[in-house]
Amino acid sequence: MKVVIQRVSKTSVTINNTVHSEIGNGLLVLLGISTSDVEESIKYLAAKIADLRIFSDDEGKMNLSVKNIEGEIMLISQFTLCADNGKSGNRPSFMNAMRPEKAEPIYEKFIQELKNNYKEDRIKTGIFGADMKVELLNDGPVTIILEN
């Protein structure tokens, strides 16, 4: 599993020209699920995301988590994170991405595990497999990549 975490001031997800969900101060989390991923990674990554100290304290040091600031989390499934760009050619291969019928239940479990690690009403999502327009205001910018 690969996650790209961005500290944001705001984020919204639009599907079919309608805003599906939006958050204010918090984290945008893009989740890539690969064919070799195991469900044990879900608990580790969800806890890590909720406790990751990338928000500034009163002294300007990155010392606070999304929990500490009572921020929000937006989780978006993004199979393109599993791309293999290879050494030849310019078209990425997505053979490493888990098939949607297997990946969607893992995505749903990831959502539930985030809710178990933080306040349920502070977790927002897109729609698995949908064509989404994600708009964000990156704060910092701060971007962290985690793999497990």
C-alpha positions as CSV (number, residue, x, y, z in Angstrom):
1,M,0.0,0.0,0.0
2,K,1.2,3.5,-0.8
3,V,-0.3,6.6,0.6
4,V,0.5,10.2,-0.3
5,I,-0.5,12.6,2.5
6,Q,-0.8,16.3,1.9
7,R,-1.4,18.8,4.7
8,V,-4.2,21.0,3.4
9,S,-6.1,24.1,4.3
10,K,-9.1,22.8,2.3
11,T,-10.0,20.1,-0.1
12,S,-13.1,19.2,-2.1
13,V,-14.1,16.3,-4.3
14,T,-16.4,16.9,-7.2
15,I,-18.1,14.0,-9.0
16,N,-20.4,14.6,-12.0
17,N,-20.2,18.4,-11.5
18,T,-21.4,18.1,-7.9
19,V,-19.4,18.6,-4.8
20,H,-19.4,15.1,-3.1
21,S,-17.4,16.0,0.0
22,E,-15.1,18.7,1.4
23,I,-12.9,19.3,4.3
24,G,-11.2,22.3,5.9
25,N,-7.9,22.2,7.7
26,G,-6.5,18.6,7.7
27,L,-5.1,15.9,5.5
28,L,-5.7,14.8,2.0
29,V,-4.8,11.1,1.8
30,L,-4.4,9.4,-1.6
31,L,-4.4,5.6,-1.3
32,G,-2.9,3.1,-3.8
33,I,-3.6,-0.6,-3.3
34,S,-1.3,-3.0,-5.1
35,T,-1.6,-6.7,-5.9
36,S,0.9,-7.6,-3.2
37,D,-0.8,-5.7,-0.3
38,V,-2.0,-7.4,2.8
39,E,-4.8,-6.3,5.1
40,E,-2.4,-6.0,8.1
41,S,-1.0,-2.8,6.4
42,I,-4.4,-1.1,7.0
43,K,-4.1,-0.9,10.7
44,Y,-0.5,0.3,10.6
45,L,-1.1,3.0,8.0
46,A,-4.4,4.2,9.4
47,A,-2.8,4.7,12.9
48,K,0.2,6.3,11.3
49,I,-1.9,8.8,9.4
50,A,-4.0,9.8,12.4
51,D,-0.9,10.3,14.6
52,L,1.5,11.8,12.0
53,R,2.9,15.0,13.5
54,I,3.0,17.4,10.5
55,F,1.1,20.4,11.8
56,S,2.9,23.3,13.4
57,D,2.7,23.9,17.2
58,D,2.9,27.4,18.8
59,E,6.7,27.5,18.1
60,G,6.3,26.7,14.4
61,K,7.6,23.2,14.7
62,M,5.9,20.3,13.1
63,N,4.8,18.7,16.3
64,L,1.0,18.2,16.1
65,S,-1.1,15.5,14.5
66,V,-4.5,15.9,12.8
67,K,-6.0,14.7,16.0
68,N,-4.2,17.4,18.0
69,I,-5.6,20.2,15.8
70,E,-9.0,18.5,15.5
71,G,-8.6,18.6,11.7
72,E,-10.3,16.5,9.1
73,I,-9.1,13.7,6.8
74,M,-10.2,13.2,3.1
75,L,-9.4,9.7,1.8
76,I,-9.3,9.1,-2.0
77,S,-8.5,5.8,-3.7
78,Q,-5.9,6.3,-6.4
79,F,-4.8,3.3,-8.3
80,T,-2.3,5.3,-10.3
81,L,0.0,5.4,-7.3
82,C,0.8,1.7,-8.1
83,A,2.1,2.6,-11.6
84,D,5.2,0.9,-12.9
85,N,7.0,3.4,-15.2
86,G,9.6,0.8,-16.2
87,K,12.9,1.6,-17.9
88,S,11.6,1.7,-21.5
89,G,8.6,3.4,-23.0
90,N,6.6,6.3,-21.8
91,R,3.3,4.6,-20.9
92,P,3.0,3.5,-17.3
93,S,1.7,0.0,-16.5
94,F,-0.9,-0.5,-13.9
95,M,-0.5,-4.3,-13.6
96,N,0.7,-3.8,-10.0
97,A,-2.6,-2.1,-9.0
98,M,-5.1,-4.5,-7.3
99,R,-8.2,-5.2,-9.4
100,P,-11.2,-3.1,-8.4
101,E,-13.3,-5.9,-7.1
102,K,-10.6,-6.9,-4.6
103,A,-9.4,-3.3,-3.9
104,E,-12.7,-1.8,-3.0
105,P,-13.3,-3.9,0.2
106,I,-9.8,-3.1,1.3
107,Y,-10.5,0.6,0.7
108,E,-13.7,0.3,2.8
109,K,-11.8,-1.4,5.6
110,F,-9.2,1.4,5.4
111,I,-12.0,4.0,5.9
112,Q,-13.3,2.1,8.9
113,E,-9.8,1.8,10.4
114,L,-9.3,5.6,10.0
115,K,-12.6,6.1,11.8
116,N,-11.5,3.7,14.6
117,N,-8.3,5.8,15.0
118,Y,-10.0,9.2,14.9
119,K,-13.5,10.8,15.0
120,E,-15.9,9.3,12.5
121,D,-17.4,12.6,11.6
122,R,-14.0,14.0,10.7
123,I,-13.3,11.4,7.9
124,K,-14.6,12.2,4.4
125,T,-14.1,10.2,1.2
126,G,-14.6,10.2,-2.5
127,I,-16.3,7.3,-4.3
128,F,-14.2,4.3,-5.2
129,G,-13.7,4.0,-8.9
130,A,-15.4,7.3,-9.8
131,D,-14.0,10.0,-12.0
132,M,-13.2,12.6,-9.4
133,K,-12.0,16.2,-9.5
134,V,-10.0,16.8,-6.4
135,E,-9.3,20.4,-5.5
136,L,-6.9,21.3,-2.7
137,L,-5.0,24.1,-1.1
138,N,-1.8,22.5,0.0
139,D,-0.5,24.0,3.3
140,G,3.2,24.4,3.4
141,P,3.5,22.6,1.0
142,V,3.8,19.5,3.1
143,T,3.6,16.1,1.4
144,I,4.6,12.8,3.0
145,I,4.7,9.4,1.2
146,L,4.3,6.2,3.3
147,E,4.5,2.6,2.1
148,N,3.8,-0.6,3.9
